[in-house]
């Protein structure tokens, strides 16, 4: 059964601007595993798209939970990728299935998170 749906859209240029003014923004949004991936990326564009995507997924997750950022921190979940490239969320905040999608253009990242409770 679907418990929640969250969708978010973010401008890559806006996140890049915030990161440029506040480099600690990276550490506020990403945890150690995500920062490791960020640092392995070869271009600024790839890094900013990655950072924007992770920020957007975490926003979408809080919307799906129905809480917004109240009581949920950015480090309470990790947005990683399977070897196939498919993103997944690792967290203790939700025990069911978490479905996540990240799409981007040159300017925008859109994300969707579906929380599915297991049948009882």
C-alpha positions as CSV (number, residue, x, y, z in Angstrom):
1,X,0.0,0.0,0.0
2,X,1.3,3.5,-0.9
3,X,2.0,5.5,2.2
4,X,3.4,8.6,0.6
5,X,4.4,10.3,-2.6
6,X,6.9,13.2,-2.8
7,X,8.0,15.1,-5.9
8,X,10.6,17.9,-6.0
9,X,12.2,20.0,-8.7
10,X,15.4,22.0,-8.3
11,X,17.5,24.3,-10.4
12,X,21.1,23.2,-10.8
13,X,22.2,26.9,-11.1
14,X,20.6,27.8,-7.8
15,X,22.3,25.0,-5.9
16,X,25.6,25.8,-7.6
17,X,25.2,29.5,-6.5
18,X,24.4,28.4,-2.9
19,X,27.4,26.0,-2.9
20,X,29.7,28.8,-4.3
21,X,28.7,31.1,-1.5
22,X,28.6,28.5,1.3
23,X,31.0,25.5,0.6
24,X,29.8,23.9,3.9
25,X,26.4,23.4,2.1
26,X,27.9,20.2,0.7
27,X,28.5,18.8,4.2
28,X,25.1,20.0,5.3
29,X,23.3,18.1,2.5
30,X,25.5,15.0,1.8
31,X,26.8,12.4,4.2
32,X,30.3,10.8,4.0
33,X,29.3,8.1,1.4
34,X,27.7,10.7,-0.8
35,X,30.6,13.1,-0.5
36,X,32.9,10.3,-1.6
37,X,30.9,9.9,-4.8
38,X,30.7,13.7,-5.3
39,X,34.5,14.0,-5.0
40,X,35.0,11.1,-7.6
41,X,33.1,13.0,-10.3
42,X,35.3,14.6,-13.0
43,X,33.4,17.8,-14.0
44,X,31.8,20.7,-12.1
45,X,28.6,20.1,-14.1
46,X,28.5,16.4,-12.9
47,X,29.2,17.5,-9.3
48,X,26.5,20.2,-9.3
49,X,23.9,17.8,-10.9
50,X,24.7,15.2,-8.4
51,X,24.5,17.6,-5.4
52,X,21.2,19.0,-6.8
53,X,19.8,15.5,-7.3
54,X,20.6,14.4,-3.7
55,X,19.2,17.6,-2.3
56,X,16.0,17.2,-4.3
57,X,15.6,13.5,-3.4
58,X,15.9,14.3,0.3
59,X,13.3,17.1,-0.1
60,X,11.0,14.7,-2.0
61,X,11.4,12.0,0.7
62,X,10.3,14.5,3.4
63,X,7.3,15.3,1.3
64,X,6.4,11.6,0.9
65,X,6.8,11.2,4.7
66,X,4.3,14.1,5.1
67,X,6.6,16.0,7.5
68,X,8.7,18.3,5.4
69,X,12.0,19.0,7.0
70,X,10.6,19.0,10.5
71,X,12.2,16.2,12.5
72,X,14.2,14.9,9.5
73,X,17.7,15.9,8.8
74,X,19.6,15.6,5.5
75,X,22.0,13.1,7.1
76,X,19.1,10.8,8.1
77,X,19.1,9.3,4.7
78,X,21.7,8.3,2.1
79,X,20.9,8.5,-1.6
80,X,23.2,6.0,-3.3
81,X,23.3,4.0,-6.6
82,X,23.2,0.3,-7.3
83,X,26.0,-0.9,-9.7
84,X,23.4,-0.6,-12.5
85,X,23.1,3.1,-11.8
86,X,19.6,2.9,-10.3
87,X,19.3,5.2,-7.2
88,X,18.1,4.0,-3.9
89,X,17.6,5.5,-0.4
90,X,19.1,4.0,2.7
91,X,17.4,5.1,5.9
92,X,16.0,3.9,9.2
93,X,13.2,6.4,9.0
94,X,10.9,4.2,6.9
95,X,10.8,0.4,7.0
96,X,8.8,-0.4,3.8
97,X,9.9,-0.2,0.2
98,X,11.2,3.1,-1.1
99,X,11.1,3.8,-4.8
100,X,13.1,6.8,-6.1
101,X,13.6,8.3,-9.5
102,X,16.0,11.1,-10.4
103,X,15.9,12.9,-13.8
104,X,17.8,15.9,-15.0
105,X,18.2,18.3,-17.9
106,X,21.0,20.9,-18.3
107,X,19.1,23.2,-16.0
108,X,16.8,21.2,-13.7
109,X,16.6,18.1,-11.6
110,X,13.3,16.4,-10.8
111,X,12.9,13.7,-8.3
112,X,10.1,11.4,-7.1
113,X,9.9,9.2,-4.0
114,X,7.2,6.7,-3.4
115,X,6.9,5.1,0.1
116,X,5.2,1.7,0.0
117,X,4.2,-0.1,3.2
118,X,4.5,-3.9,3.1
119,X,1.3,-5.8,3.3
120,X,0.4,-7.0,6.7
